[in-house]
Amino acid sequence: MSNPQAIVDLTHEVKRLASGKIADINDINRETTFLALNALIEAARAGDAGKGFAVVAKQVKHVSTRISDITTGLNKELAVSLSKLTELGDSMIERMRSLDGQRYTDLALNMIDIIDRNLYERSCDVRWWATDSAVVECLVAGSTTARDHACRRLEVILDSYTVYRDLWVVDADGVVVANGRHSTYAVRGQNVAGAEWYKAAMKTTSGSQYVASDIETLAPLGNAQVATYSTAIREGGTLDGRILGALVIFFDWAPQAETVVKSVRLTEEERRRSRCMIVDSSFRVIASSDGKGILDERFRLQTGGKSAGFYWGINGTIVSFAATPGYETYRGLGWYGVICQEP
């Protein structure tokens, strides 16, 4: 049973054909009965000359009556059997689709869980690197030598952690004083005091806190799609030290997210009919397996107030979703994993 839907569709077609053909037979039989009656009337008018023809007419009427009885019985028995068969088939497909919906919901949850686990590590990285002695000293000393040393230190980190687009050290005035990919992105000296991720980082009350921001494209980084994490850099690298500035790290979102949405465990046949997505809390598409609508499209997800589930959309499309469960100390940003599959 490689294609149950085709079997059910064929059952519906057989029911339609059988009902139609039986109706055709009944129509023809009614015409035959009518002709037989006319023949009997004409035979009676003909008197003795029509007696032989009357015998034939009576036999035709008898045959017509038998056909009528057979088609009536056939119609009743076949109609009941085919109705039961189609109902069973439809019920089977409904159960299978419900099982598929639950399976796709689990896959959507797995998709967003992978994202959460990945971004949890980013939240750890930003807090850890903000205590790095070179990063702290860069803001304490404020000298060119200290800043150059911080750049080299960030460069070493980037060589080991290839998932980042860049790392910035920003002083208390909002000026970028060091970055890891300084030869690629000439951002030193730029003022980012108006950026929400900077302002939020400067308001953190402890070195254990961090700020996670939604996906955006950043012009200074070549309009790359980034997930931004930031925290305050504190004097002495302690949890409660005086705030000196902020460390801002830019997770290279697009290639990492693309790998996740294109690696969902679907068969090749399912994959051709499916679109796997990550959407943010406002249902903006931030990753999609077909590469379309990213950061532009709003997917009208109907959650019904549930954190996970599935529903049928237009033309039998099934939409499965799961909200971010968070991971460890990373609570997530209200994102959803979504799988939309055509029938």
N, C-alpha and C positions, 0 to 999 in steps of 0.2 A: 504494500500500500504506500507507494512512493509519493502519491498525490491524492490524499483523501478528498480534497475539495473537488477534484475532477470527477471522482466517483459520485459524490453527492450531486454535482451539477448534472452528470449523466442520468442519475435517477430522476431528477426533476424533468429532464428532457424526455425520458421514456414515459413518464406519467403524462406529460403534455401530448406526446405523439399518440399514446394509447387512447387517451380521452378523445382526441381529435378524430382518430380513425373509427372508433366506435360510433361517434356522432355521425360520421360520414356514412357508415353502414346503415344506421337507423334512418337516415335521410333517404338513402337508396331503397331501403326496405319499405318505407312508407309510400314511395312512388310505385313500387312493385305491387303493393297491396291495392293501391288506388287503381292501377291498370287491371289487376285481376277482377276487381269489382266491376269496372267498366265492361270487361270482357264477358262477365256473367250476365250483365244486363243486356248486352248486345246479343248474346247467345239465346237468352230467353225470348227476345224479340224475333229472332230468326226461326223459332219453333223447332220442328224436327231437324231442320238443316243445321241448327246450331248446337245440337246435343253433344256432338263429339268435341266441339270447341269448349263447351261448358265443362266437360270433364277435365280438360287441360287447365282451364281457368281455376277450377276448384283446387286442383293439385298445386297450382302456383300460389293460391291463397294459403293453402296448408303449409307449403314450404316457407312462405313469408311469415306465417305465424310462428313456426319453429325458429326461424332466424331471429324474430323479435324476442322470443323467450330466451334464446342463447345470449344475444347481445345485452339484454336486460340483466341477466345473471352475471355475465362477464363484467359488465360495467360496475355492478355492485361489488363483486368479489375483487376485481382488479383495482378498482378505485380505493377500496379499503386497504388492500395490501400495499399499493403504491403510496398511499397517504402515510401509512405507518412507516414504510421504508424511508420516505423523504423526511418524516419527522425525526426518526432515529438518526439519519444522516446529518440533519441540521443540528440535532442535539450533540452529536459526536464532534462536529466541527466547532460548535460553541465551546464545548469542554476543552478541546484542543487549543482553541484560541485563548481561553482563559489560562491554560497551562503555559502557553507561549507568553501571555501577558505577564504572568508571574515570573517566568524565566527572564524576560527582558527587564523587568523591574529589578531583579537580582543583579543583572549585568550592569544596569544603570547605577545601582548602589556601589558595585565593585569599581566602576569607573570613577565616581566622585570620591570614593574611599582612597583610591590610588593618588588622586590629586591632593586630598587632605594630608595623607602621609608625607607626600613630597613637600607640601608647603609647611608642614610642621617643622621639618628640618630647616627650612628657610628662617622660621621664627627663632630657632635655636642658634643658627649661624649669626644672625644680626646681633643678638645679645652677647654672644661669645666674642665676636670680633670687636665689638665696641669696648672690650676690656683689654684689647691688645696694647702692649706698651708703646709700640710705634704709633698707633692711632691716637692714644691719649697724649703722648709727648708732642705730637704734631700740633695739638691745640694749646698745650701748656707753654711750650717754647715759642711757637709761632714763627720760628726761623725758617729760612729757605731750606737749610740743611735738614731740619726735622721733617719738613713737608715732603722733600724729595725722598727721604727715607721711608716715610709713610706710603708714598706712591709705589716704591719698590716692594714694600711689604704687601700691599694690596695686589700688586701684580703677581707675586708668588702665590697668593691665595687663589687668584683667578686661574692660574695655570693648573691648580689642583681641583678646583671646583668649576667645571666647564659649563655649568647650567646658568651662569650669571652673565649678564650683558656688561655690567660695570658695578664698581663699588665707589661710593663717594664719602669723603669726610667734609662736613660742612661746619663752619664756625658759628659762634653765637650770633653773628650778624646775618647769617644766612648765605655766606659766601662759600663756594666750593673751594677748598684749599688743597685737596689731594684726591686723586682717583686712580684706579688700577690700570685702566686702559688709556693712559694719558696721551699715548702716541696716536691713538685712533679717535678719541673723543676729547677735543680741546675744551674742556668745561671748567678748568681751573680759573677762578676769578669771576665766574658767573654767580649772580645772586638768585637764590631760590627761596628766599624768605616767605614768598607768597604761596608756596606749594603746601597743600594740605598735609601731606605726609611729613614735611619738615615741621610745620607748626604743631602737629599732634605729637611728634617725637619730643619736642622741646617741653611739652606739657606732662610727660610721663613723670610719675612720682617715685619710681624705683627702677633700678637697673634690671629688674626681673620683667619689666613691662616692655611691650613693643607695639608697633602699629602696622597692621596689614591693610593694604589698599587694593581696591578693585583694579582690574586690568585697564591699562591705558596705553596709548601710543605716546612716546616721548621724543620730541623733536631733537633735543641735544644728543640723543642716542640713535640718530638716523631713523626716527619714527618707528622704532622697534616696539613691539607689543611686550609690555613688561608688567610683572606683578611686583609691586614695590613694598619693601619692608624697611622699617626705620626704628631707631631707638636713640635715646640720648647717650652721649659720651660723657662720662662722669670723672671727676678728678680722682686720681688714684685707681681708676678702674673698679671702684667699689659700687655696691648696690645703692648706697645712699649718698654718694659723693656729689659735690657741686656740679651742676650741668655746665659743660664747656662748649657743647655743640651737638651735632647729630651724626650718626653713621647711617647711610642710606644704601641699601643693596637692591639691585634690579635683577629679578629673576627673568631669564630669557623665556618668556611664556610660550610664544608661538610654536617653536619646534618641540618643546616638551609636551604641550597640550595635544599637538597633532599626533604624536606617538601614542598617547593614551586613547584618543577617540578612534584611531584607526586600528587599534589592537584589541578591540572588544571581541570576545569569543563568539563569533558568528560563522555559520557556514558560508561558502562563497555565494550560494543562492540567496541566503538571507541578506548578505552584505549588499548585494545588488539592489535590494528593495529597502534598505535601511539607511537612516541618517542618525548618527550618534553625535550628541552635542553636550557641551557644558554651557549652562546659562547662569547668569548672575541673579541676584535677589530681585532685580527688576525685569527678569526674563530676557535680558539682552544676551544674544548669542556671543560667547567668548571663545568657543572652539567648536568646530564642526568637521565631521569626517569627509564631507563633500567640499570643504574649503569655502563655502558660500556664507554670506551674511555676517561674517565675523566683525563684531563691534558695531554693526549697523542694524542688524535685524532684531526685532522683538518677537520672540516665539510665544504665542498665546497659550501658555501652559495652564491647564485646568486642574489644579491640585485638589479642589474641593476641601481645602483645609487639612489635607493629609500630608504626611512627610514622605510617603511612598505609595505607589499604586499604578494603575493603568486604566485607560479608557479608550473607547472607540471614537474616532473622529470622522471627518467627512470621507465618504466612499469606502468605508471599512478600514481606514487607516487606524492602526493601533499605536497609542502613545503611552510609553512606560516612563516612569520618573522616580527619582529618589533624591531627597534633600541631603545636603552635607551633614554627616554625623559628627564631624570634627574628629580630632585625634590627639590624645594626650592633652597638652595645654593649649593646643590650637583648636579654637571653637568654630572656625570657619566663618564665611561671610554670607551665609544664606544661599549658596549656590546649589544648583541641581544637576544631576546627571540625567540625560534624556535620550531615549531611543524612540524614534518615529519610524514605523515600518508600514509600507504599503501592502495591501493584500495580495 
